[in-house]
Amino acid sequence: MPAIVGAVKVNSIGSSGVFNIGDVFTISPKSTAKTFAGAGSFNTGDYLKISNEYSATNTYDKDLADANISTIL
């Protein structure tokens, strides 16, 4: 089904961002990332009370590659 689009203003797109107007069959990322963080690292909000007696982050990864990116179009 065709898309009808009005005015579009793009301020910025990041290095791995995707900008699309209209019909799309598939959109795939062109970058990957892996993040390691301990307990309570990504908590957000006001008046948080966090108690971590012991926190250990397991960063062992037996795979050589987790998310391979193919550049074939």
N, CA, C and O atoms as CSV, one atom per row, in Angstrom:
chain,resi,resn,atom,element,x,y,z
A,1,MET,N,N,0.846,-1.169,0.000
A,1,MET,CA,C,0.000,0.000,0.000
A,1,MET,C,C,0.896,1.239,0.000
A,1,MET,O,O,1.786,1.346,0.844
A,2,PRO,N,N,0.688,2.152,-0.903
A,2,PRO,CA,C,1.525,3.344,-0.966
A,2,PRO,C,C,1.303,4.245,0.247
A,2,PRO,O,O,0.206,4.320,0.799
A,3,ALA,N,N,2.355,4.910,0.636
A,3,ALA,CA,C,2.290,5.827,1.767
A,3,ALA,C,C,2.160,7.253,1.275
A,3,ALA,O,O,2.793,7.644,0.294
A,4,ILE,N,N,1.342,8.023,1.956
A,4,ILE,CA,C,1.209,9.448,1.669
A,4,ILE,C,C,1.854,10.185,2.827
A,4,ILE,O,O,1.418,10.073,3.973
A,5,VAL,N,N,2.904,10.945,2.511
A,5,VAL,CA,C,3.680,11.609,3.547
A,5,VAL,C,C,3.640,13.106,3.334
A,5,VAL,O,O,3.785,13.591,2.212
A,6,GLY,N,N,3.441,13.839,4.430
A,6,GLY,CA,C,3.460,15.299,4.364
A,6,GLY,C,C,4.879,15.807,4.518
A,6,GLY,O,O,5.835,15.140,4.121
A,7,ALA,N,N,5.010,16.984,5.092
A,7,ALA,CA,C,6.323,17.599,5.295
A,7,ALA,C,C,7.116,16.804,6.324
A,7,ALA,O,O,6.574,16.334,7.325
A,8,VAL,N,N,8.408,16.665,6.057
A,8,VAL,CA,C,9.299,15.926,6.949
A,8,VAL,C,C,10.512,16.791,7.242
A,8,VAL,O,O,11.109,17.368,6.333
A,9,LYS,N,N,10.877,16.877,8.522
A,9,LYS,CA,C,12.084,17.606,8.915
A,9,LYS,C,C,12.960,16.655,9.717
A,9,LYS,O,O,12.531,16.117,10.738
A,10,VAL,N,N,14.184,16.449,9.253
A,10,VAL,CA,C,15.132,15.580,9.941
A,10,VAL,C,C,16.251,16.463,10.488
A,10,VAL,O,O,16.976,17.100,9.724
A,11,ASN,N,N,16.387,16.497,11.817
A,11,ASN,CA,C,17.454,17.292,12.424
A,11,ASN,C,C,18.779,16.562,12.383
A,11,ASN,O,O,19.801,17.154,12.036
A,12,SER,N,N,18.777,15.289,12.732
A,12,SER,CA,C,20.020,14.510,12.675
A,12,SER,C,C,19.686,13.027,12.731
A,12,SER,O,O,18.640,12.620,13.237
A,13,ILE,N,N,20.605,12.233,12.195
A,13,ILE,CA,C,20.505,10.778,12.247
A,13,ILE,C,C,21.862,10.270,12.700
A,13,ILE,O,O,22.890,10.672,12.156
A,14,GLY,N,N,21.871,9.394,13.686
A,14,GLY,CA,C,23.123,8.860,14.207
A,14,GLY,C,C,23.811,7.938,13.214
A,14,GLY,O,O,23.281,7.651,12.141
A,15,SER,N,N,24.992,7.483,13.585
A,15,SER,CA,C,25.789,6.660,12.669
A,15,SER,C,C,25.130,5.324,12.356
A,15,SER,O,O,25.364,4.765,11.284
A,16,SER,N,N,24.314,4.800,13.260
A,16,SER,CA,C,23.645,3.524,12.979
A,16,SER,C,C,22.132,3.703,12.896
A,16,SER,O,O,21.381,2.741,13.054
A,17,GLY,N,N,21.690,4.916,12.652
A,17,GLY,CA,C,20.263,5.202,12.570
A,17,GLY,C,C,19.672,4.821,11.226
A,17,GLY,O,O,20.390,4.633,10.243
A,18,VAL,N,N,18.356,4.712,11.199
A,18,VAL,CA,C,17.640,4.376,9.969
A,18,VAL,C,C,16.553,5.419,9.761
A,18,VAL,O,O,15.778,5.701,10.675
A,19,PHE,N,N,16.492,5.988,8.572
A,19,PHE,CA,C,15.433,6.937,8.211
A,19,PHE,C,C,14.673,6.358,7.031
A,19,PHE,O,O,15.267,6.040,6.001
A,20,ASN,N,N,13.379,6.223,7.178
A,20,ASN,CA,C,12.578,5.603,6.139
A,20,ASN,C,C,11.295,6.377,5.940
A,20,ASN,O,O,10.654,6.798,6.903
A,21,ILE,N,N,10.922,6.564,4.682
A,21,ILE,CA,C,9.612,7.121,4.331
A,21,ILE,C,C,9.010,6.187,3.296
A,21,ILE,O,O,9.632,5.886,2.277
A,22,GLY,N,N,7.809,5.737,3.564
A,22,GLY,CA,C,7.131,4.871,2.604
A,22,GLY,C,C,7.134,3.417,3.027
A,22,GLY,O,O,7.395,3.092,4.185
A,23,ASP,N,N,6.840,2.547,2.077
A,23,ASP,CA,C,6.732,1.118,2.346
A,23,ASP,C,C,8.114,0.498,2.525
A,23,ASP,O,O,9.067,0.872,1.842
A,24,VAL,N,N,8.210,-0.452,3.448
A,24,VAL,CA,C,9.485,-1.110,3.732
A,24,VAL,C,C,9.229,-2.599,3.890
A,24,VAL,O,O,8.294,-3.010,4.578
A,25,PHE,N,N,10.066,-3.403,3.248
A,25,PHE,CA,C,9.986,-4.848,3.441
A,25,PHE,C,C,10.754,-5.261,4.685
A,25,PHE,O,O,10.244,-6.011,5.517
A,26,THR,N,N,11.986,-4.769,4.811
A,26,THR,CA,C,12.796,-5.094,5.982
A,26,THR,C,C,13.804,-3.979,6.235
A,26,THR,O,O,14.304,-3.351,5.302
A,27,ILE,N,N,14.089,-3.746,7.504
A,27,ILE,CA,C,15.125,-2.811,7.912
A,27,ILE,C,C,16.047,-3.570,8.838
A,27,ILE,O,O,15.597,-4.176,9.810
A,28,SER,N,N,17.339,-3.541,8.541
A,28,SER,CA,C,18.289,-4.274,9.380
A,28,SER,C,C,19.390,-3.337,9.855
A,28,SER,O,O,19.777,-2.418,9.134
A,29,PRO,N,N,19.895,-3.563,11.062
A,29,PRO,CA,C,20.928,-2.670,11.596
A,29,PRO,C,C,22.264,-2.854,10.891
A,29,PRO,O,O,22.546,-3.920,10.343
A,30,LYS,N,N,23.074,-1.821,10.907
A,30,LYS,CA,C,24.408,-1.872,10.333
A,30,LYS,C,C,25.481,-1.773,11.412
A,30,LYS,O,O,26.661,-1.625,11.094
A,31,SER,N,N,25.091,-1.851,12.680
A,31,SER,CA,C,26.061,-1.861,13.770
A,31,SER,C,C,25.491,-2.654,14.939
A,31,SER,O,O,24.276,-2.814,15.064
A,32,THR,N,N,26.372,-3.142,15.783
A,32,THR,CA,C,25.958,-3.876,16.977
A,32,THR,C,C,26.784,-3.396,18.154
A,32,THR,O,O,27.831,-2.773,17.978
A,33,ALA,N,N,26.310,-3.689,19.352
A,33,ALA,CA,C,27.034,-3.310,20.565
A,33,ALA,C,C,26.700,-4.300,21.667
A,33,ALA,O,O,25.628,-4.905,21.671
A,34,LYS,N,N,27.617,-4.456,22.591
A,34,LYS,CA,C,27.391,-5.302,23.758
A,34,LYS,C,C,27.730,-4.487,24.991
A,34,LYS,O,O,28.777,-3.842,25.042
A,35,THR,N,N,26.859,-4.510,25.977
A,35,THR,CA,C,27.047,-3.708,27.176
A,35,THR,C,C,27.074,-4.610,28.400
A,35,THR,O,O,26.213,-5.474,28.566
A,36,PHE,N,N,28.058,-4.405,29.245
A,36,PHE,CA,C,28.138,-5.099,30.519
A,36,PHE,C,C,27.952,-4.081,31.632
A,36,PHE,O,O,28.567,-3.015,31.604
A,37,ALA,N,N,27.111,-4.394,32.610
A,37,ALA,CA,C,26.902,-3.483,33.727
A,37,ALA,C,C,26.487,-4.285,34.950
A,37,ALA,O,O,25.855,-5.335,34.826
A,38,GLY,N,N,26.837,-3.800,36.111
A,38,GLY,CA,C,26.508,-4.478,37.362
A,38,GLY,C,C,25.103,-4.160,37.830
A,38,GLY,O,O,24.354,-3.448,37.161
A,39,ALA,N,N,24.759,-4.690,38.976
A,39,ALA,CA,C,23.421,-4.498,39.544
A,39,ALA,C,C,23.174,-3.022,39.824
A,39,ALA,O,O,24.037,-2.344,40.382
A,40,GLY,N,N,22.015,-2.522,39.445
A,40,GLY,CA,C,21.647,-1.145,39.707
A,40,GLY,C,C,22.271,-0.134,38.769
A,40,GLY,O,O,22.170,1.066,39.029
A,41,SER,N,N,22.908,-0.557,37.695
A,41,SER,CA,C,23.615,0.377,36.820
A,41,SER,C,C,22.678,1.227,35.974
A,41,SER,O,O,22.988,2.391,35.721
A,42,PHE,N,N,21.568,0.705,35.534
A,42,PHE,CA,C,20.690,1.435,34.626
A,42,PHE,C,C,19.413,1.927,35.306
A,42,PHE,O,O,18.417,2.187,34.629
A,43,ASN,N,N,19.428,2.057,36.607
A,43,ASN,CA,C,18.256,2.571,37.310
A,43,ASN,C,C,18.119,4.059,37.054
A,43,ASN,O,O,19.099,4.803,37.110
A,44,THR,N,N,16.897,4.489,36.772
A,44,THR,CA,C,16.621,5.905,36.557
A,44,THR,C,C,15.399,6.290,37.370
A,44,THR,O,O,14.558,5.446,37.679
A,45,GLY,N,N,15.305,7.545,37.711
A,45,GLY,CA,C,14.144,8.021,38.449
A,45,GLY,C,C,14.558,8.894,39.610
A,45,GLY,O,O,15.747,9.091,39.862
A,46,ASP,N,N,13.575,9.414,40.313
A,46,ASP,CA,C,13.815,10.277,41.462
A,46,ASP,C,C,13.720,9.467,42.748
A,46,ASP,O,O,12.899,8.556,42.855
A,47,TYR,N,N,14.551,9.796,43.710
A,47,TYR,CA,C,14.514,9.241,45.063
A,47,TYR,C,C,14.661,7.725,45.078
A,47,TYR,O,O,13.884,7.031,45.734
A,48,LEU,N,N,15.648,7.212,44.363
A,48,LEU,CA,C,15.902,5.775,44.355
A,48,LEU,C,C,16.629,5.361,45.626
A,48,LEU,O,O,17.497,6.082,46.118
A,49,LYS,N,N,16.277,4.220,46.142
A,49,LYS,CA,C,16.989,3.633,47.275
A,49,LYS,C,C,17.414,2.240,46.842
A,49,LYS,O,O,16.587,1.333,46.745
A,50,ILE,N,N,18.700,2.075,46.583
A,50,ILE,CA,C,19.220,0.827,46.048
A,50,ILE,C,C,20.221,0.256,47.034
A,50,ILE,O,O,21.097,0.970,47.521
A,51,SER,N,N,20.094,-1.022,47.326
A,51,SER,CA,C,21.011,-1.680,48.254
A,51,SER,C,C,21.534,-2.946,47.584
A,51,SER,O,O,20.793,-3.908,47.379
A,52,ASN,N,N,22.820,-2.929,47.247
A,52,ASN,CA,C,23.461,-4.099,46.656
A,52,ASN,C,C,24.598,-4.526,47.581
A,52,ASN,O,O,25.618,-3.844,47.673
A,53,GLU,N,N,24.423,-5.627,48.246
A,53,GLU,CA,C,25.469,-6.111,49.137
A,53,GLU,C,C,26.680,-6.584,48.341
A,53,GLU,O,O,27.821,-6.291,48.699
A,54,TYR,N,N,26.429,-7.307,47.275
A,54,TYR,CA,C,27.512,-7.851,46.462
A,54,TYR,C,C,27.041,-7.874,45.016
A,54,TYR,O,O,25.958,-8.382,44.724
A,55,SER,N,N,27.837,-7.332,44.118
A,55,SER,CA,C,27.482,-7.294,42.713
A,55,SER,C,C,28.666,-7.769,41.885
A,55,SER,O,O,29.776,-7.258,42.033
A,56,ALA,N,N,28.434,-8.734,41.023
A,56,ALA,CA,C,29.477,-9.230,40.122
A,56,ALA,C,C,28.879,-9.367,38.729
A,56,ALA,O,O,27.800,-9.934,38.561
A,57,THR,N,N,29.577,-8.852,37.745
A,57,THR,CA,C,29.125,-8.918,36.370
A,57,THR,C,C,29.978,-9.927,35.623
A,57,THR,O,O,31.199,-9.788,35.562
A,58,ASN,N,N,29.345,-10.934,35.060
A,58,ASN,CA,C,30.040,-11.976,34.313
A,58,ASN,C,C,30.251,-11.498,32.880
A,58,ASN,O,O,29.291,-11.354,32.122
A,59,THR,N,N,31.497,-11.254,32.513
A,59,THR,CA,C,31.796,-10.781,31.166
A,59,THR,C,C,32.418,-11.868,30.298
A,59,THR,O,O,32.877,-11.587,29.191
A,60,TYR,N,N,32.439,-13.103,30.785
A,60,TYR,CA,C,32.991,-14.201,29.991
A,60,TYR,C,C,32.043,-14.518,28.849
A,60,TYR,O,O,30.843,-14.697,29.056
A,61,ASP,N,N,32.586,-14.585,27.654
A,61,ASP,CA,C,31.780,-14.897,26.477
A,61,ASP,C,C,32.540,-15.920,25.652
A,61,ASP,O,O,33.598,-15.616,25.101
A,62,LYS,N,N,32.006,-17.130,25.564
A,62,LYS,CA,C,32.719,-18.193,24.852
A,62,LYS,C,C,32.618,-18.076,23.331
A,62,LYS,O,O,33.378,-18.724,22.612
A,63,ASP,N,N,31.689,-17.258,22.833
A,63,ASP,CA,C,31.568,-17.059,21.387
A,63,ASP,C,C,32.652,-16.103,20.889
A,63,ASP,O,O,33.054,-15.182,21.601
A,64,LEU,N,N,33.113,-16.327,19.682
A,64,LEU,CA,C,34.057,-15.390,19.089
A,64,LEU,C,C,33.342,-14.193,18.474
A,64,LEU,O,O,33.862,-13.078,18.484
A,65,ALA,N,N,32.160,-14.427,17.946
A,65,ALA,CA,C,31.380,-13.351,17.330
A,65,ALA,C,C,29.917,-13.541,17.709
A,65,ALA,O,O,29.369,-14.634,17.566
A,66,ASP,N,N,29.288,-12.472,18.192
A,66,ASP,CA,C,27.900,-12.563,18.633
A,66,ASP,C,C,26.907,-12.111,17.569
A,66,ASP,O,O,25.910,-12.790,17.325
A,67,ALA,N,N,27.164,-10.993,16.946
A,67,ALA,CA,C,26.228,-10.449,15.967
A,67,ALA,C,C,26.991,-10.035,14.728
A,67,ALA,O,O,27.423,-8.889,14.609
A,68,ASN,N,N,27.154,-10.944,13.829
A,68,ASN,CA,C,27.868,-10.651,12.586
A,68,ASN,C,C,26.990,-9.795,11.680
A,68,ASN,O,O,25.784,-10.015,11.570
A,69,ILE,N,N,27.610,-8.826,11.043
A,69,ILE,CA,C,26.877,-7.924,10.147
A,69,ILE,C,C,27.273,-8.221,8.719
A,69,ILE,O,O,28.454,-8.197,8.373
A,70,SER,N,N,26.296,-8.497,7.902
A,70,SER,CA,C,26.526,-8.744,6.491
A,70,SER,C,C,26.259,-7.466,5.711
A,70,SER,O,O,25.241,-6.811,5.934
A,71,THR,N,N,27.151,-7.100,4.805
A,71,THR,CA,C,26.967,-5.887,4.021
A,71,THR,C,C,26.398,-6.184,2.640
A,71,THR,O,O,26.431,-5.329,1.755
A,72,ILE,N,N,25.886,-7.370,2.458
A,72,ILE,CA,C,25.283,-7.739,1.176
A,72,ILE,C,C,23.910,-7.095,1.084
A,72,ILE,O,O,23.105,-7.212,2.008
A,73,LEU,N,N,23.641,-6.428,-0.004
A,73,LEU,CA,C,22.352,-5.764,-0.186
A,73,LEU,C,C,21.367,-6.627,-0.899
A,73,LEU,O,O,20.232,-6.207,-1.129
